Amino acid sequence: MTRSSLPSATDTARERPLISSGELHRVSLALPEHLAAWQLPPDWHWGTEGVWQDHRHFQELIDALGRSLSLVSAPHQDHAAWIEAEARALAHRNHPAVPTTYHYWSSNSDSHRGPGYLRRWISGETLGARLARAGADDVPAVLRVLREVGPTLSYLHDAGSVHGALSTGNILTSPMGRLWLIGWQWAVPLASVPEGLAPNSTAMPLPPEWDDRWLPTAASDQWQLAALCFTALTGEPPPRDDIPPLTLVRPDVPPSVAVVLDKALQPQPGQRYPTVAAMIRAMDRVVGSRTVLTLSGESVAASRESPEVRLRWALADDYEVISPLGAGSFGSVWRVRDQSLGREVALKLLHPHIARDERAVGRFRREARLAAQLAHPSIVPIYDWDSRGDVSWYTMELAESGSVADLVARSGARPLAEVAPQIDEVLSGLAAAHAIGIVHRDLKPENILIDRYRRWRIADFGIANPAGEEIAGTSGTPAFSPPEQLLGEPQDSSADCFSLAAIVAFVLSGAPPFGEADSKTILARELADQLDVSGYAPEVGMWLERALASDPEARFGDATSMQEAWRVAAGAVLERERRAPWWRRLFGSEEGSESWWRDDTAVGS
């Protein structure tokens, strides 16, 4: 029997005992044994991370185009038919929250690879990990989960399938706020799942009608979705029996929201909403945008409205606001969907008190214009700029893997082999800016964004200056600013070289090179050249010493000369490390990691 006929709780042919087998979400850095004999295509190589999860392993690999992909495989050799069924099912899915299957490798003795399929590599953390780290979510965050996972389930149900294994471990959140639904090994025809196996029940809310048997239906998907929302709001999963009203457990939840979730959590499937789509529509009816004021026949955003309400009013039907991505002293960044082009982009919005300052709006527009002039693969592209009333914004490419700051916060200091090519590409982008006389002046880990293929890209030219303009001032971030900037003196391209070298030290060590104290303490350390490079390879240490010199004349004059020196320094270290036994065992083929410094024509073209 397949999932084309959504079963009822009495469909015993689909019953499986709920067991607690299979790995839960666990990150590993070593290549697993079942992939050791695989031979990748020419110019492909293994990445640095892998994840084990419930009878599946996800291994990062880099293809010949430099894209970061995920190889999904089944560690058990008897599960070949199961992994193939999963790949076939996903190959026909087309939804933003469903990872797309790119290619399937069947078992092949000639190529020494398979079975397994390729999809994009998704960086991020599970909903469960986020809740364990940050505690219960607020209502808007939970509504985003409902509005993104719910339509995905509705899409599956319309196609005659169910997911059957919703849990906090199967909702993945990218650093930029995008949600992905995983655990697709269970959303296949039941005959494809090996006998005796069922989803791991340790971290999965169990609908009351299952009665310790796995009986996935559209109604159980709805219950599990509501249970995930309950868990995110309260920090604990709901009990299977006698679930208390949500407002008793979390009093600050609006009653209208609680009513919808309470209904979806009813013990009998017939007491719930007829479909997940009906549940989402019910939530949309009670949680709408706040009304805006109308004066003289013209809509205006009231200053007391939240940034999201102001943004929704200004964007009208051009963009759909999905979720906030972050905020700074000058504005906030939002994930939105461009309705006309059908793509998701990042939108930078000025804070209202700043948007009323004409000079600030002028600088904001100038930032968009400067960045738009810099058409380079290592610079985040700007798509559009607009304003309406006191709301000003521009849109840019969505960096789905967050920033370098997020990467270090999530994974700690990174090895040179992983980041050397990325640093080279950023230097190439910075050289393009310097070539037309633009100095960034605010390079920091938060302003180096990472796209879906893990490419690093420069963003936020908010305080950049073109040639011919006065560039003195103390703007910037102290831990990554050169001494002349902290002193309010004029800065040139060597200031950017200093900041980028500080980012390199931060990525390789996990901490800024001169600490994270107040600006006066950092300035004193910089002027005294108190830089400890003992923790770096000698060649990289010498490169850092020059780039982080207190005297601008002693540094690299521009990003081009800095890039040339970086290739020599990092290339020498990697050439030496390449011969160590662990290199091939951990990273596989070394060709992809050394080509960036051996072939000068391949970089910055």
C-alpha positions in Angstrom: 0.0 0.0 0.0 1.2 3.5 -0.8 0.4 6.8 0.8 -1.8 7.8 -2.2 -4.8 6.8 -0.1 -4.5 8.6 3.2 -5.2 5.9 5.8 -7.5 6.0 8.8 -6.4 4.8 12.3 -8.0 1.4 11.5 -5.8 0.7 8.5 -3.8 -2.0 10.2 -1.9 -2.8 7.0 0.1 0.4 7.6 0.8 -0.2 11.3 4.4 -0.3 12.5 5.5 -0.5 16.1 7.0 2.8 17.3 10.6 2.2 18.2 13.6 4.3 19.3 16.2 3.2 16.8 18.4 5.2 14.4 20.6 8.2 15.1 19.1 11.5 16.1 20.6 14.7 14.7 24.3 14.5 15.4 27.1 16.4 13.6 30.3 14.5 12.7 33.6 15.7 11.1 35.0 12.4 10.0 34.0 10.6 6.8 31.8 7.6 7.8 32.9 4.1 7.1 30.2 3.4 4.5 31.5 6.2 2.3 35.2 5.4 2.6 35.5 3.5 -0.7 33.5 6.0 -2.7 35.2 7.6 -5.7 33.9 11.1 -6.5 33.8 12.5 -10.0 36.9 14.5 -11.2 37.3 17.9 -9.5 34.8 16.9 -6.7 35.9 16.6 -3.1 34.5 15.9 0.3 33.4 18.8 2.5 34.2 19.1 6.2 30.9 18.2 7.9 28.4 15.4 8.1 25.2 14.7 10.0 23.7 11.5 11.2 19.9 11.3 11.6 17.5 8.4 11.9 18.9 5.8 9.4 20.4 8.5 7.2 23.7 10.2 6.8 24.2 13.6 5.1 27.7 14.4 4.0 28.8 17.7 2.6 30.7 17.6 -0.7 31.9 20.2 -3.2 31.2 19.7 -6.9 33.3 20.8 -9.9 31.4 24.2 -9.9 32.3 24.9 -6.3 28.8 24.3 -5.0 28.3 22.9 -1.5 26.0 19.9 -1.9 24.7 17.2 0.5 25.1 13.5 -0.3 22.2 11.7 1.3 23.0 8.0 2.0 21.7 5.1 4.0 24.5 3.7 6.3 22.9 0.2 6.2 23.7 -1.7 3.0 20.2 -3.3 3.0 18.5 0.0 2.7 19.4 0.7 -1.0 15.8 0.4 -2.2 14.6 2.7 0.6 17.0 5.5 -0.3 16.1 5.1 -3.9 12.4 5.5 -3.1 13.2 8.6 -1.1 15.2 10.1 -3.9 12.4 9.3 -6.5 9.7 10.9 -4.2 11.7 14.0 -3.6 12.6 14.4 -7.3 8.9 15.1 -8.0 8.4 17.5 -5.1 8.4 21.2 -5.9 8.0 23.4 -2.8 10.2 26.0 -1.2 10.5 24.1 2.1 11.3 20.7 0.4 15.0 20.1 -0.5 15.3 19.5 -4.3 17.0 16.3 -5.5 19.7 17.0 -8.1 20.9 13.5 -8.9 20.8 9.9 -7.8 23.8 7.6 -7.8 22.8 3.9 -7.9 25.2 1.2 -6.7 27.9 0.9 -9.4 31.0 -1.2 -9.1 32.8 0.7 -11.9 32.4 4.2 -10.4 32.6 3.0 -6.8 29.8 5.1 -5.5 26.2 4.7 -4.7 23.5 4.4 -3.6 22.7 7.9 -2.6 21.3 11.2 -3.9 22.4 14.8 -4.1 20.6 17.8 -2.8 21.7 21.3 -1.7 23.6 21.5 1.6 21.5 23.2 4.2 23.4 25.0 7.0 21.5 25.6 10.2 20.1 24.0 13.3 17.0 22.0 14.1 14.0 23.5 15.8 14.8 21.3 18.8 18.4 22.6 19.0 17.2 26.2 18.8 14.7 25.6 21.6 17.3 23.9 23.8 19.7 26.8 23.1 17.4 29.8 23.4 14.3 28.6 25.2 10.7 28.9 24.2 9.8 31.0 21.2 7.6 34.0 21.0 4.3 34.0 19.2 5.4 35.6 15.9 8.3 33.0 15.6 5.8 30.1 16.2 3.4 31.5 13.7 6.2 31.6 11.1 6.7 27.8 11.7 3.0 27.2 11.3 2.8 29.3 8.1 5.8 27.7 6.5 5.5 24.0 7.6 1.7 24.0 7.3 1.6 24.8 3.5 4.2 22.2 3.0 2.0 19.6 4.6 -1.0 20.8 2.7 1.1 20.5 -0.6 1.9 16.8 0.4 -1.7 16.0 1.3 -3.0 17.5 -2.0 -0.6 15.1 -3.8 -2.0 12.1 -1.8 0.9 11.7 0.6 1.7 12.4 4.2 4.9 13.2 6.1 4.2 11.0 9.2 7.3 12.0 11.2 7.0 15.7 12.3 9.3 16.5 15.2 11.5 19.3 16.4 14.4 17.3 14.8 12.9 17.4 11.4 12.4 21.2 11.1 15.6 22.8 10.1 16.2 26.6 10.4 18.8 28.3 8.3 20.8 31.2 9.8 18.7 33.6 7.7 15.4 32.3 9.1 14.3 30.0 6.3 12.6 26.8 7.4 13.2 23.4 5.8 11.2 20.2 6.4 13.4 17.1 6.5 12.9 13.5 7.6 11.7 12.5 4.1 12.8 8.9 4.5 9.4 8.3 6.1 7.3 10.1 3.5 7.6 7.2 1.0 5.4 4.2 0.1 5.3 2.0 3.2 6.5 -1.0 1.2 9.8 0.9 0.7 10.5 1.2 4.4 12.3 -1.9 5.7 10.2 -4.2 7.8 10.1 -3.4 11.5 11.3 0.2 11.1 9.4 3.3 12.1 10.3 6.9 13.0 12.3 7.4 16.2 9.7 8.2 18.8 12.1 9.8 21.3 11.8 13.3 20.0 8.5 13.0 18.1 5.1 14.0 19.5 2.8 11.0 19.3 -0.8 11.6 18.3 -3.4 10.0 20.6 -4.8 7.8 17.9 -1.5 6.0 17.2 -1.7 4.0 20.5 2.0 3.1 20.2 1.7 2.2 16.6 2.8 4.2 13.6 -0.3 5.2 11.7 0.5 8.3 9.7 -2.5 10.2 8.3 -3.3 13.8 7.2 -5.0 14.2 10.6 -1.9 13.0 12.5 0.2 15.4 10.5 -2.1 18.2 11.6 -1.9 17.1 15.2 1.9 16.9 15.1 2.2 20.4 13.5 0.1 21.9 16.4 2.1 19.9 18.9 5.3 21.4 17.5 3.8 24.9 18.0 2.8 23.9 21.5 6.4 22.8 22.2 7.9 25.9 20.8 5.6 28.1 22.9 5.9 26.2 26.2 9.3 24.5 26.0 7.7 21.1 26.5 5.7 18.7 24.2 2.0 18.3 24.9 1.0 15.2 26.8 -0.9 12.6 24.7 -3.9 12.7 26.9 -5.7 15.5 28.6 -3.8 18.3 26.9 -4.3 21.5 28.9 -5.6 24.7 27.2 -2.6 26.5 25.8 -3.5 29.8 27.7 -3.1 28.0 31.0 0.4 26.9 30.1 1.4 30.1 28.3 -0.9 32.9 29.5 0.6 35.6 27.1 -0.5 33.7 24.0 -3.5 35.5 22.5 -6.7 33.6 23.1 -7.6 33.6 19.4 -4.3 31.9 18.6 -4.7 29.4 21.4 -8.2 28.4 20.2 -6.8 27.4 16.8 -4.0 25.3 18.2 -6.3 23.7 20.9 -8.7 22.6 18.2 -5.9 21.0 16.1 -4.7 19.1 19.3 -8.1 17.5 19.9 -7.7 13.7 20.8 -10.2 12.5 18.1 -9.2 13.2 14.5 -12.8 14.1 13.6 -12.7 16.9 16.2 -9.8 18.7 14.4 -9.9 20.8 11.3 -10.9 18.9 8.2 -7.5 19.8 6.6 -4.2 21.5 7.4 -5.2 24.2 4.9 -8.4 24.9 6.9 -6.3 25.2 10.1 -4.0 27.7 8.5 -6.9 29.7 7.1 -8.4 29.8 10.6 -5.2 31.2 12.0 -4.9 33.8 9.3 -8.5 35.0 10.1 -7.5 35.7 13.7 -4.0 36.9 13.1 -4.0 39.6 10.5 -2.1 42.8 9.9 -3.1 45.7 12.1 -5.0 48.4 10.3 -3.2 51.5 9.2 -4.7 55.0 9.5 -6.3 56.8 6.6 -5.9 60.6 6.4 -7.3 62.6 3.5 -7.8 59.5 1.5 -4.1 58.5 1.7 -2.7 55.6 3.7 0.1 56.4 6.1 2.0 54.2 8.4 1.5 55.4 12.0 4.8 55.8 13.9 3.5 53.6 16.7 3.1 50.6 14.4 5.6 47.8 14.5 8.3 47.6 11.8 6.6 44.6 10.3 3.2 46.5 10.0 4.9 49.5 8.5 6.8 47.3 6.0 3.7 45.3 5.0 1.8 48.6 4.4 4.6 50.1 2.3 5.2 46.9 0.2 1.6 46.4 -0.5 1.3 43.5 -3.0 4.8 43.8 -4.4 6.5 41.7 -1.7 5.3 39.2 0.9 7.0 39.7 4.3 8.1 36.3 5.6 10.3 36.9 8.6 12.8 39.3 10.2 16.5 38.5 9.8 18.2 41.0 12.1 18.4 44.6 13.1 21.1 47.2 13.7 21.4 50.8 14.8 20.3 52.2 11.4 17.8 49.6 10.2 16.5 46.1 10.1 16.7 43.3 7.5 13.8 41.2 6.4 13.3 38.0 4.4 10.6 38.8 1.8 9.3 37.2 -1.4 9.3 39.2 -4.6 5.8 38.4 -5.9 6.5 39.5 -9.5 9.6 37.4 -10.0 8.7 34.6 -7.5 12.0 34.7 -5.6 13.0 35.3 -2.0 15.2 38.3 -1.3 16.6 40.2 1.7 15.1 43.7 2.3 16.9 46.3 4.3 14.6 48.8 6.0 15.6 52.1 7.6 14.4 52.6 11.2 11.5 55.2 11.2 13.3 57.9 13.2 16.2 57.7 10.8 14.0 57.6 7.7 12.7 61.0 8.7 16.2 62.5 8.3 16.7 63.4 4.6 20.5 63.2 4.9 20.2 59.7 6.3 17.9 58.6 3.5 20.4 60.1 1.0 23.2 58.1 2.5 21.0 55.0 2.5 20.3 55.5 -1.2 23.9 56.1 -1.8 24.8 52.8 -0.1 22.5 51.0 -2.5 23.9 52.8 -5.5 27.6 52.1 -4.5 26.9 48.4 -4.0 24.9 48.2 -7.2 28.0 49.6 -9.1 30.1 46.7 -7.8 29.0 43.8 -10.0 31.3 41.1 -8.6 30.7 37.5 -7.6 32.0 38.2 -4.1 29.8 41.3 -3.4 26.1 40.8 -2.5 24.1 42.2 -5.5 21.5 45.0 -5.0 18.3 44.5 -6.9 16.1 47.6 -6.2 15.7 50.7 -4.1 12.4 52.4 -3.2 10.5 54.4 -0.6 6.9 55.1 0.3 6.0 57.8 2.8 8.5 57.5 5.7 9.5 53.9 4.7 12.7 53.5 2.7 14.2 50.2 1.7 16.3 48.3 -0.8 16.4 44.6 -1.8 19.4 42.4 -2.2 20.2 38.8 -2.7 19.3 36.5 0.2 22.3 35.0 1.9 20.7 31.9 3.2 23.6 30.6 5.3 23.9 33.8 7.4 27.2 35.6 8.0 30.7 34.6 8.9 29.9 35.7 12.5 27.0 33.2 12.5 29.4 30.5 11.1 31.9 31.0 13.9 29.2 31.3 16.6 27.7 28.0 15.3 30.8 25.9 14.6 33.7 27.7 16.2 37.1 28.5 14.7 37.4 27.1 11.2 40.4 25.3 9.7 42.6 27.0 7.1 41.8 24.4 4.4 38.1 25.3 4.6 38.3 29.1 4.5 41.4 29.8 2.5 39.5 29.8 -0.9 36.7 31.9 0.6 39.1 34.5 1.9 40.8 34.7 -1.5 37.4 35.4 -3.2 36.6 38.1 -0.6 39.9 39.7 -1.3 39.1 39.6 -5.0 35.8 41.4 -4.4 37.5 44.0 -2.1 40.1 44.6 -4.9 37.2 45.3 -7.3 35.9 48.0 -4.9 39.3 49.5 -4.4 39.9 49.6 -8.1 37.2 52.1 -8.5 38.1 54.0 -5.4 35.5 52.7 -2.9 36.6 52.0 0.6 34.2 49.9 2.6 35.1 51.2 6.2 33.0 48.7 8.1 34.3 45.2 7.3 33.4 42.8 10.0 32.2 39.2 10.3 28.5 40.3 10.3 29.1 42.0 6.9 30.6 38.9 5.2 27.5 36.9 4.2 27.4 33.3 3.0 25.2 32.2 0.2 23.5 28.9 -0.4 26.7 27.5 -2.0 28.8 28.6 1.0 30.4 31.4 -1.0 31.5 34.4 1.1 30.3 37.8 -0.1 30.8 41.4 1.1 27.7 43.3 2.1 26.6 46.6 3.8 28.4 49.5 2.2 26.5 51.9 4.5 29.5 54.0 5.5 31.6 53.3 2.4 33.1 56.3 0.5 34.0 56.7 -3.1 37.2 58.4 -4.2 37.4 62.1 -3.8 35.2 62.3 -0.7 36.4 63.0 2.8 36.7 59.6 4.7 37.6 60.6 8.2 35.4 59.6 11.1 35.0 57.0 13.9 32.3 54.8 12.3 32.9 51.1 12.2 33.2 48.3 14.7 36.1 48.7 17.2 37.2 45.0 17.3 37.8 45.1 13.5 38.7 48.8 12.9 42.2 50.0 12.3 43.7 52.6 14.7 43.3 55.5 12.3 39.6 54.8 12.1 39.3 54.7 15.9 41.2 58.0 16.1 38.8 59.6 13.6 41.6 60.1 11.1 41.3 59.7 7.2 41.3 56.2 6.0 42.2 54.6 2.6 42.2 51.1 1.2 44.8 50.0 3.8 42.1 50.4 6.4 39.9 47.8 4.7 43.0 45.5 4.5 43.4 45.8 8.3 39.7 45.0 8.9 39.7 42.0 6.6 42.9 40.6 8.2 41.1 41.0 11.6 38.3 38.9 10.2 40.7 36.2 9.0 42.2 36.1 12.5 38.7 35.8 14.0 37.7 33.0 11.7 40.9 31.0 12.3 41.0 31.5 16.0 37.4 32.2 17.1 38.3 35.6 18.6 39.2 39.1 17.3 43.0 39.7 17.2 43.0 42.5 19.7 40.2 41.3 21.9 36.6 42.5 22.4 37.2 45.2 25.1 36.2 48.8 24.8 37.5 50.9 21.9 40.2 52.7 24.0 41.7 49.4 25.1 41.6 47.9 21.6 43.2 51.1 20.2 46.0 50.9 22.8 46.7 47.3 21.9 46.7 48.1 18.2 49.1 51.1 18.5 51.4 48.9 20.6 51.2 46.1 18.0 50.2 43.6 20.7 49.4 40.9 18.2 49.9 37.3 19.2 50.4 35.1 16.1 51.8 32.0 17.9 48.6 30.1 17.3 48.8 30.4 13.5 51.1 28.7 10.9 54.2 30.8 10.5 53.4 31.9 7.0 49.9 33.0 8.0 51.2 34.6 11.1 53.6 36.8 9.1 50.8 37.7 6.7 48.6 38.8 9.7 51.5 40.8 11.2 51.9 42.9 8.1 48.2 43.3 7.4 47.5 44.3 11.1 50.4 46.7 11.5 49.5 49.9 13.3 51.2 52.0 10.7 49.2 52.1 7.4 52.4 52.5 5.4 53.6 49.1 6.7 50.5 47.3 5.6 49.4 46.0 2.3 48.5 49.0 0.2 45.4 47.5 -1.4 43.5 44.2 -1.6 45.3 43.1 -4.8 48.7 42.9 -3.2 47.1 41.5 -0.1 45.5 38.7 -2.1 48.8 37.8 -3.8 50.5 37.5 -0.5 47.6 35.5 0.9 47.9 32.9 -1.9 51.6 32.5 -1.2 51.2 32.2 2.6 48.1 30.0 2.7 49.2 27.9 -0.3 52.5 27.1 1.4 50.7 25.9 4.6 48.1 23.8 2.7 50.8 22.3 0.5 52.6 21.2 3.6 49.4 19.9 5.3 48.3 18.2 2.1 50.8 15.4 2.6 49.6 14.6 6.1 47.7 11.2 6.4 44.6 12.8 7.9 44.1 15.1 4.9 42.8 12.5 2.5 40.9 10.7 5.3 39.0 13.8 6.3 38.7 15.8 3.1 39.1 13.2 0.4 40.6 14.4 -2.9 42.9 17.3 -2.3 42.7 18.7 -5.8 39.7 20.9 -5.1 41.3 22.5 -2.1 44.6 23.4 -3.8 43.5 24.6 -7.2 42.5 28.1 -6.1 46.1 29.1 -5.4 47.8 27.0 -8.2 45.7 28.4 -11.0 45.9 32.2 -10.9 43.4 32.5 -13.8 40.7 30.8 -11.8 40.3 33.5 -9.2 38.7 36.9 -9.5 37.8 36.6 -13.2 
